[in-house]
């Protein structure tokens, strides 16, 4: 079965990544390390969530991408038929399964 094979490869890769404990390739930037536009996004997250998601702390290495990523994230999280709470729960679970800090 193809789906069983894919699942087996996924679990093997996932376990390998856990064993090797790979380090992140991009550092997480603090508010004092980012440009003004990225700082506004950081401030928005702090007002709305009380923290800045780690993926948004790495993106300011490429400031030209930060604004469009934020707009996309906002649309994904605030539109559609799936509740924002469920989307957050899915994000936390996937982060855990991929051994990422959420």
C-alpha positions as CSV (number, residue, x, y, z in Angstrom):
1,X,0.0,0.0,0.0
2,X,1.3,3.4,-1.0
3,X,-0.1,5.2,2.0
4,X,1.4,2.8,4.4
5,X,4.8,3.2,2.7
6,X,4.6,7.0,2.9
7,X,3.6,6.8,6.6
8,X,6.6,4.5,7.3
9,X,9.0,6.8,5.6
10,X,7.5,9.8,7.5
11,X,7.9,8.1,10.8
12,X,11.5,7.0,10.0
13,X,12.4,10.5,9.0
14,X,10.6,12.0,12.0
15,X,12.5,9.7,14.4
16,X,15.8,10.4,12.7
17,X,15.3,14.1,13.1
18,X,14.5,13.7,16.8
19,X,17.6,11.5,17.3
20,X,19.9,14.0,15.6
21,X,18.3,17.1,17.2
22,X,19.0,19.4,14.3
23,X,19.7,23.0,15.2
24,X,17.6,25.8,13.5
25,X,19.4,27.4,10.5
26,X,18.0,30.9,11.1
27,X,18.2,32.8,14.3
28,X,15.1,34.2,15.9
29,X,15.4,38.0,15.9
30,X,14.4,40.3,18.8
31,X,12.4,43.5,18.2
32,X,15.5,45.6,18.5
33,X,17.2,43.6,15.6
34,X,14.5,44.2,12.9
35,X,13.5,47.0,10.6
36,X,10.6,49.4,11.2
37,X,8.1,47.4,9.1
38,X,8.9,44.2,10.9
39,X,8.7,45.9,14.2
40,X,5.2,46.9,13.5
41,X,4.3,43.3,12.8
42,X,6.0,42.3,16.1
43,X,4.0,44.9,17.9
44,X,0.7,43.7,16.3
45,X,1.4,40.2,17.5
46,X,2.2,41.4,21.0
47,X,-1.1,43.2,21.2
48,X,-3.1,40.4,19.8
49,X,-1.4,37.3,21.2
50,X,1.1,38.4,23.8
51,X,4.0,36.9,21.9
52,X,5.6,36.8,18.5
53,X,5.4,33.3,16.8
54,X,8.9,32.0,16.2
55,X,8.4,31.7,12.4
56,X,7.8,35.5,12.4
57,X,10.9,36.0,14.4
58,X,13.0,34.4,11.6
59,X,11.4,36.1,8.6
60,X,12.8,39.6,9.2
61,X,16.1,38.2,7.9
62,X,14.4,39.0,4.6
63,X,12.4,42.2,5.4
64,X,10.9,42.3,2.0
65,X,9.0,39.1,2.7
66,X,7.7,40.0,6.2
67,X,4.7,42.1,5.2
68,X,3.3,39.7,2.6
69,X,3.8,36.8,5.0
70,X,1.9,38.7,7.7
71,X,-0.9,39.5,5.4
72,X,-1.2,35.8,4.3
73,X,-1.1,34.6,7.9
74,X,-3.8,37.1,8.9
75,X,-6.1,35.9,6.0
76,X,-5.5,32.2,6.8
77,X,-6.2,32.6,10.5
78,X,-9.2,35.0,10.2
79,X,-11.2,33.7,7.2
80,X,-12.8,30.4,6.2
81,X,-15.1,28.0,7.9
82,X,-12.5,26.6,10.4
83,X,-12.4,28.5,13.7
84,X,-9.3,30.4,14.7
85,X,-9.1,28.4,17.9
86,X,-9.0,25.1,15.9
87,X,-6.4,26.5,13.5
88,X,-4.2,27.4,16.6
89,X,-4.7,24.0,18.0
90,X,-3.6,22.4,14.7
91,X,-0.6,24.6,14.7
92,X,0.4,23.6,18.2
93,X,0.0,19.9,17.4
94,X,1.9,20.1,14.2
95,X,4.7,22.0,15.9
96,X,4.9,19.3,18.6
97,X,4.9,16.5,16.0
98,X,7.7,18.1,14.1
99,X,9.7,18.8,17.4
100,X,9.5,22.6,16.7
101,X,9.2,25.3,19.3
102,X,5.8,26.9,18.8
